[in-house]
């Protein structure tokens, strides 16, 4: 009986991971702008993944959104090509976000969101400033890899918080 329960839990976890993976790739692919909406949704999926999945299982969520954005090719219009320069740093920033969120699990949700968002912002802003100062990318990327990333991470975290609370409430309601 216990083996069956473990098997069902694994199937549900795999379904959850598959659904979030598809969404995290598809949102930037099909809904490319405005960045504030796309980024908020993507960050929401990152927080939801961090909440329920292992560090290894989070890897697709770290990588897939930026690949979806590049595949669509219009997030930054003709300057989308510069997004290629940021791919490794976007992945690092996303991983820092989910890792920090997981590591600070004992803190209140809003504090975990804030710390995670600030750390992601610092990673991306640092490289945007470096690339801009080296004249590799246009100034557009200072904002889009800076304060916009901070805002979308914070809003995505709050959206994930709302979704988590709703799902927990529904789960509790259905178990009575």
C-alpha positions as CSV (number, residue, x, y, z in Angstrom):
1,X,0.0,0.0,0.0
2,X,2.8,2.4,0.9
3,X,4.7,1.6,-2.3
4,X,1.5,2.5,-4.3
5,X,1.2,5.8,-2.5
6,X,4.9,6.6,-3.2
7,X,4.3,5.7,-6.9
8,X,1.2,8.0,-7.1
9,X,3.2,10.8,-5.5
10,X,6.0,10.4,-8.1
11,X,3.4,10.4,-11.0
12,X,1.8,13.6,-9.6
13,X,5.2,15.3,-9.2
14,X,6.2,14.3,-12.8
15,X,2.9,15.7,-14.1
16,X,3.4,18.9,-12.1
17,X,6.9,19.2,-13.4
18,X,5.8,18.6,-17.0
19,X,3.0,21.1,-16.9
20,X,5.2,23.8,-15.4
21,X,8.0,23.0,-17.9
22,X,5.7,23.4,-20.8
23,X,4.3,26.6,-19.4
24,X,7.7,28.1,-18.6
25,X,8.8,27.5,-22.2
26,X,5.5,28.5,-23.8
27,X,4.7,31.7,-22.1
28,X,7.8,33.6,-23.5
29,X,7.3,31.8,-26.8
30,X,3.7,32.9,-27.3
31,X,3.3,35.9,-25.0
32,X,6.5,37.8,-25.7
33,X,5.5,41.3,-24.5
34,X,5.1,43.3,-22.4
35,X,8.1,42.0,-20.5
36,X,6.4,42.8,-17.2
37,X,3.7,40.2,-17.8
38,X,5.9,37.6,-19.4
39,X,8.5,38.0,-16.7
40,X,6.0,37.9,-13.9
41,X,4.5,34.6,-15.2
42,X,7.9,33.1,-15.7
43,X,9.1,34.0,-12.3
44,X,5.9,32.7,-10.8
45,X,6.7,29.3,-12.4
46,X,10.2,29.5,-11.0
47,X,8.9,30.1,-7.5
48,X,6.3,27.3,-7.9
49,X,9.0,24.9,-9.1
50,X,11.3,25.9,-6.2
51,X,8.5,25.2,-3.8
52,X,7.8,21.7,-4.9
53,X,10.7,20.3,-6.8
54,X,14.3,19.2,-6.0
55,X,17.3,21.3,-7.2
56,X,17.9,18.9,-10.0
57,X,14.3,19.0,-11.2
58,X,14.4,22.8,-11.3
59,X,17.0,22.9,-14.1
60,X,14.4,22.9,-16.9
61,X,12.7,26.0,-15.3
62,X,16.0,27.8,-15.1
63,X,16.7,27.2,-18.8
64,X,13.4,26.9,-20.7
65,X,11.9,30.4,-20.4
66,X,14.9,32.1,-22.1
67,X,14.9,29.5,-24.8
68,X,11.3,30.2,-25.4
69,X,11.9,34.0,-25.6
70,X,14.8,33.5,-28.1
71,X,12.7,31.0,-30.2
72,X,10.0,33.6,-30.5
73,X,12.5,36.3,-31.3
74,X,10.5,39.5,-30.7
75,X,10.9,40.1,-27.0
76,X,13.3,42.9,-27.7
77,X,12.5,43.5,-31.3
78,X,15.6,43.7,-33.5
79,X,17.7,43.7,-30.4
80,X,16.7,40.2,-29.4
81,X,20.0,39.0,-30.8
82,X,21.7,40.5,-27.8
83,X,19.7,38.1,-25.6
84,X,22.1,35.4,-26.6
85,X,24.9,37.1,-24.7
86,X,22.8,37.0,-21.6
87,X,21.7,33.3,-21.7
88,X,24.2,31.9,-19.3
89,X,23.6,34.8,-16.9
90,X,19.8,34.5,-17.1
91,X,20.2,30.8,-16.3
92,X,22.5,31.7,-13.4
93,X,20.1,34.4,-12.2
94,X,17.1,32.0,-12.4
95,X,19.1,29.3,-10.5
96,X,20.1,31.8,-7.9
97,X,16.5,32.8,-7.5
98,X,15.2,29.2,-7.0
99,X,18.2,28.2,-4.9
100,X,17.9,31.1,-2.5
101,X,14.2,30.6,-2.2
102,X,14.8,26.9,-1.3
103,X,17.7,27.7,1.1
104,X,15.7,30.3,3.0
105,X,12.7,27.9,3.5
106,X,12.4,28.7,7.2
107,X,11.9,32.4,6.6
108,X,8.5,34.0,5.9
109,X,7.3,33.7,2.3
110,X,7.6,37.4,1.5
111,X,11.1,37.6,2.9
112,X,12.2,34.5,0.8
113,X,10.7,36.1,-2.3
114,X,12.5,39.4,-1.6
115,X,15.9,37.9,-1.0
116,X,15.6,35.7,-4.0
117,X,14.4,38.5,-6.3
118,X,17.2,40.9,-5.1
119,X,19.9,38.2,-5.7
120,X,18.6,37.5,-9.2
121,X,18.5,41.2,-9.9
122,X,22.1,41.7,-8.7
123,X,23.4,38.9,-11.0
124,X,21.6,40.2,-14.1
125,X,22.2,43.8,-13.4
126,X,25.9,43.2,-12.9
127,X,26.3,41.6,-16.2
128,X,24.1,44.1,-18.0
129,X,26.2,46.9,-16.6
130,X,29.4,45.1,-17.6
131,X,28.2,44.4,-21.1
132,X,27.0,47.9,-21.5
133,X,30.2,49.4,-20.3
134,X,32.2,47.2,-22.7
135,X,29.8,48.4,-25.5
136,X,28.6,44.9,-26.2
137,X,24.9,45.6,-25.7
138,X,22.7,48.7,-26.0
139,X,21.3,50.6,-23.0
140,X,17.9,48.9,-23.3
141,X,19.4,46.0,-21.5
142,X,20.3,48.0,-18.4
143,X,16.6,48.3,-17.5
144,X,15.4,45.0,-18.9
145,X,18.1,43.0,-17.1
146,X,17.9,45.3,-14.0
147,X,14.9,46.9,-12.3
148,X,12.4,45.1,-14.5
149,X,13.8,41.8,-13.5
150,X,13.5,42.8,-9.9
151,X,9.9,43.9,-10.3
152,X,8.9,40.8,-12.3
153,X,10.6,38.5,-9.7
154,X,8.8,40.2,-6.8
155,X,5.4,40.1,-8.6
156,X,6.0,36.5,-9.8
157,X,6.8,35.5,-6.2
158,X,3.6,37.2,-4.9
159,X,1.6,35.5,-7.7
160,X,3.1,32.1,-6.7
161,X,2.3,32.8,-3.1
162,X,-1.3,33.4,-4.0
163,X,-1.5,30.2,-6.1
164,X,0.2,28.2,-3.4
165,X,-2.3,29.5,-0.8
166,X,-5.2,28.8,-3.0
167,X,-4.0,25.2,-3.8
168,X,-3.3,24.5,-0.1
169,X,-6.8,25.8,0.7
170,X,-8.4,23.6,-1.9
171,X,-6.4,20.6,-0.8
172,X,-7.4,21.2,2.8
173,X,-11.1,21.7,1.8
174,X,-11.2,18.5,-0.3
175,X,-9.6,16.4,2.5
176,X,-12.4,17.2,4.9
